[in-house]
């Protein structure tokens, strides 16, 4: 009898303990949530690539999709599964299951995070209805909240589109390639300044850097135009001249750019700037190799000035996409002749791009209406990009 009483007493003790713990859980009290603030501290950021699914094949992917054809980033579905679809919650007896896009959209107002139940549950400081439960000790990170927030702001689409691709792709290019002494405006204009092409500059307007290659010991001098006012004036004037000239090389011959990026006209190593969206479009439509050739392309018969600018911007053997994607070969848009080897070193040697970032850039490139079709699919849709592995030509 004593043993039975002891068992009953022990059982009663654990029942009381369980009920007390359950009550504490329901009331959401205790040290775990003391001073907890679940409010989202971020903001709308279009450069955050936010997709519902982790993986999205780009529209021009090879068959089967190649290594640089899949946009693979942490997605909303995976985040919700990790935090909410546990075995004792939405992955178990509690509905909804958040297994599908339609399940999630029952709690989302596209374009309006503040009007979405899902967002309210994820950020509310009313701990009695917070998701995930605050006493689960599994609070969602700010990074994951940012993905969900920006996904809702961008329209909560099942599959991403240009609106998702462009800001994220431009941010990757400008931050990865347009930084430091590489593809930026300050270095391009600094090279011209050092060569004496920009009148009225003072020594304080420029800054020079010396880089010694640790392997070859080769010395490279980078000169940057550091005066922001003069930098903006010079680079804006140059871009305006390029666009005017190529709009009609005959009628607008006087706008032929005479400035050049690299030797022998410049004493510094410089490359085409990729600082912003407009710079990137300029590089795509008027490749640097054509607007700054390594040899004289034209000599004015009257002034005898020499120009290093080719009047045919399509007669090019390089493009932004071919320089970042080693799975593709480029055909010269003017001649239609394909290269025999890839040019994809910019993604690895310069920018350090990952395969999913290359795929994101390609998705934006082929979706953006501001990029002429000739630079995507060639003249008359003949194609200018061909997959090395399969020989598949990208066409419209």
N, C-alpha and C positions, 0 to 999 in steps of 0.2 A: 504493500500500500504506500509505503514511504517513497519507493522508487517511482510509482505512478504519480504521486503528488509532486515529486521533484521534476518529472517530465512535464507535467502540466504547468508548473511554475515557470520552468525554463521556456516552454512554448509561449506562455502568456507574456513573458519578458520580451521575447523577440517580436511578438505581434505588436506589442506597444512600441517597440523600437522602430519597427517597419512603418507603423502608422505615423509615428512622429516624424520620421524621415520623409514620408510621403506628403505630410502636411507642410513640412518645410519646403519641399519641392514645389507644391502647388502655390504656396504663398511667395515663392521666389525670394527667400530671405537668407541671410547668412553672409559669411566672409567672402564666398566665391564671387558675389556680385557687388560687394561693397565698393562704392565710388565708380561703378561701371557706367560708361557712357557709350551707347551703341550707335550714336548718330554718325552719319557718313561725313567725314572731314574733307573729302575730295571735291571735285567739281567736274563739270562737263569737259571732256578732253577728246576731241575728234581724232587725235593722233593715237589714241588707245584702240588697237584693233580688237573688237569685241564681237564674237560670233556665238551662235547658239551651240553649234557642234565644234568639236575639237579639230576635225579635219574637213577641208573643203577642196575638191579638185578644181583647178582653174579651167576656164572655158576652152583654152587652147592646149590642154594637156595631151601628151602623147598617149597612145594606147598600147600597152597599159601605161598608166601615169608614171612619168620618170621622177627621179629624185627631186627635181626642182619644180614639180608640178602640183604639189600638195601644200596648201596653206595649213600648217599645223600649229595651232596655238591653244592654250587652255580655254575651254569654252564654258558657257553658262550651264549647259546640261551636266557636265562633269562636276562643276562647283556645287550645284544643287544636290547631286547624288552624294558627294562627299559629306556635306554638312547635314542634309535633311533625310536622305534615303537610307538611314541606318535600319537595322533589323527590328528595332523596337519603336520605330517612328514611321516615316513615309515609305520606308522600304519594307515595312511589315504590316501591322494591322491598321495603320492610320492612312486615310485617303486625303488628298490625291497622292498618287505614286510618283509624280513628276518623271514618269518614264518617257513621255513623248512631248513634242513641241506643243501639241494641243492641250495637254494637261497643264503645262506651265502657263500658256496664254489665257487660261481661265482666270488667272490671278494677275494679269498684266494689262495695263492700258498703254498701247504702243505710243511712244513719244512722250509719255508722261509718267516719270518715276513716282512723283508725289501722289499721283492718282492711282497707283498700282498697289493692290493688296500685298503682293509679294514683297515689294520694296518696303512697305510699312512694317511687315513682320520682321524683315531683316535689319531694320534700323530703329525700330521703336524702343523707347525707354520705359514703356509699359511692360515690365518684365513678365507679367502674367500671360501675355500673348506673343512674346518674342520667339522668333525662329532663327536658329535652333534654340531650344530651351536654354536659358542662361546657366542653369545649374548642370548642364551637360559638359561644361568646361571645354567647349568646342566653338568658341566665338569666331565668326567669319573675319578674315583679314581685310584690311583696307584695300589691298590689291584686288582681291576677289570681288569685293563690293564694287570697286571701280569698273571691273569688267561688266558686271550685271547692270550697273547704273548707265554706263555709256551704251550698252546694247539696247536698253529700253529707250534712251534718248534718241538713238539713231533709227528707231522704228521697230525694234524687237522683231526683226525679220528671221525667218527660218534659215535662209541662205544669204550671205553678204552680197553687196553689190558695189558699184562705183563709189557711193557715199562712204562706204566702210573702207574701201581700198585706198583711195587717193590720199587722204590726210596721213594715214599710217605709212604708206609707201614713201611719200615725200619726206616725212620725218626720218625714216630710215636712211634715205639717200643723203639728205642734207646733214644729218648728224654724223653719219658714218664716213661720208666721202667729202663733205664740204667743210670739215673741221681742220684744225691744225694748219699745216703748210701745204695742204694738198689741193683739192678742187674748190678753191674759194676765191671770192672776188678780190680780197686784199692781196693775195699772192699774184694773181693775174695782172692787176694794175700796178703792183709793186715792181714787177719785172719790166714793165714799160717805163716806169718812172726811173729805174736804175739805168736803163738804156738811153735816157734823155729824151723820151718821146712826149713827155708831159711838161709843158712850160710852166714856170712859176712855182715849182715845188721847192720846199726848203728841206734840208737834211733831216729836220725833226718830223717831217711828214711821213718818213719811211723808217722801217725797222728791218734789219737783216739778220738772218739766222744761218749758221753753218751746220750742216749735217754730214757726219763721217760714217759711211757704211762700215759696220763692224766686221763684215766678211771680206769685202773687196778693198776697203780703205778709200773708196772713191769719195771725193768731197763735192757736196752739192750746196750751192748758195741759194737761199730763199730770201727774197726781199718783199716785204709787205708794205702796201700803202696804208698807213695806220691813221691818217687824218680822215675821220669819218665823212666830213662834208665833201672833201675833194674826191674821196673814194666813190661816193654816191654819184657825184657829177660825172666823173670819168666813165664809170661802168654803165650808167644809164645812157650816156651819149654813145658809147660803143654799141650797146644792144640796139638802140634806135637805128644806128647806121647799118648794122647787119640786117635787120628786118626790112629796112627801106631798100637796100641794095638787092637782096634776093627776091623781093617782090617783083622786080623787073630789072635784071642786071644791065640791060642796054639803056633803057630810059633813065635809070637811076645810077649810071656808071660813076657819077661824082661822089656817090655815097659808099663806094667800095672801101671797106675797112682796110687801113694800111697798117694798123697795129697788129702785133703778132705775139703769140704766147711763148715760143721757145727759140733756141738758138737757130740761126746766127743773129737774129734781130734783137734778142734779149739776153742779158748777161746772167739771167737767173733761170732755174728750172721751174716752170709754171705749167698749170693744166687748166682745162676749161672749168670755170666755176659751176658748182651745183649747190649753191646756198639756199635756193628757194624754188618754188614751183615754176616761176617764169624762167629762171636760169636753166632748169632741167628741160623745159620745153625748147629753149633755144638750142641746147646741146643736141636734142633729138632731131629737130628739123633742119638745123644748120650745123652739122658735125664739126668739131674743132679742127679735124684734119683738113677740112675744106676751107674753113675761114682762117686758118693759120698754118698753111702748108710749110714744109721744111725747105722748099725751094721757090724761086721767083716764078709766079704764075702769069704775071702781066707787067709790062713796062709801058708807061704812058708815053706816047710818041712826041708829045709837046714838052712836058715837064721832065721827062726821063725818070720820074719817080718809079720805083719798083714796088710791086705789090705781091704779097704772099697769099693772096686769097683767090681760090678757084671760083669761077662764076657759076659752076654747076654743082649745087649742093647735094644732088642725088648721086654724083659719081664718087661714092664713098665706100670704103671697105671696112667701116667700123660703125657700131651703133651702141646705144646705152644697153640694150638687152643682150647683145652678143658679148659685151664686155663683162657682164655679170653672170651669164649662164653658160657653163661649159658643156651643157648637153646639146647646144644649138650651134649650127653653122649659119653664117650670114652670106646672102647673095648681094652683090653690089646692086642697088636699086636701079641704076642707070644701065649697066651692062648685063645684069642678070646672072653673072658668073659667081658661083659659090666659092667660098674659102675652103681650103683643104684641111684646115685645122681650126680648133676653137680659139676664142679670144677671151675666155672667161676668167682671166686672172684678177680683174678689178674686184670681184667679189671676195677673193681670198687674199691676194697680195696687198690690196689697198684697203678696202672697206671692211674686210673680215665678216662678210655676210653669211648667215646660215641658210640652209636650203629652204626653210619655210619663209624666210625673208625674201629670198630670190623669187619664190612663187608668188608672194604678195605683191612684189613690184611688177611682175609679169601680168598678174590679174588686173592691176590698175592700168598698166600700159595698154593692154588690148581693149579695155573697157572705156578709156577716156576719149570722148569725141574731139577733144582739142588736139589730139595727135593725128595727123593726116593718115589716111588709109594706106598711102604709098609707103609709109614707114612701118606699117604693120604687115601688109599683104603684097607689097610691090605694085608695079604698074599693071593695070588691068587684072588684078588679083592673081598674078603669076606666082606670088609667094617670094619672100626674101629670107624666111627663117625655116630651117630644116633640121629635124632631130637627127643627131648623129647615129643613134642606135638603130632606129627603124627606117630612116629616110623619109619619114612623114613630113610633108610641107604644110605649114600653117597657112590656111586660106580662109577667106571670109565666109 
